[in-house]
């Protein structure tokens, strides 16, 4: 270990070593996908770090930026080990839903791989249940149809008004849509 670096992994790896591994894995996010690759049978679920998941979100998500934190992240990869989608799950943003037993999918993003969204939602649900969670929630824009959510077993619960986080005492620039959203849930 060099001076100035410190162990950041349980196995004693330094933060510099971890950064080097993440940097070398960047090609897995940007490698072009062969046109012949479309079947979901060729996709597999794998873990992914928040840092790499956020890179994927930054490159592919239509209307949301990266997230600041999470409880866990899941990726879906093709046979070439290229990341085709990510799901980031964390505590519910709504204080009313944050009961300790509810997990929220705060970002789900794919490159369009067939069935990747529903596979990611189900993988998040299985992981959340294994961790003791009893309910999964997520939100989509009102104009989105929710086909992958239905396929994953979630049900449409309610329309929630969109709003800004900005207020007079703490002005902010909105980097997210402030239009109405639909909450979807899956419960044990």
PyMOL commands that set and color helices and strands:
alter all, ss='L'
color gray80, all
select helices_A, chain A and resi 15-24+27-30+40-42+50-60+116-130+147-151
alter helices_A, ss='H'
color red, helices_A
select strands_A, chain A and resi 44-47+72-77+83-90+102-110+135-141+155-160+181-187
alter strands_A, ss='S'
color yellow, strands_A
deselect
rebuild
show_as cartoon
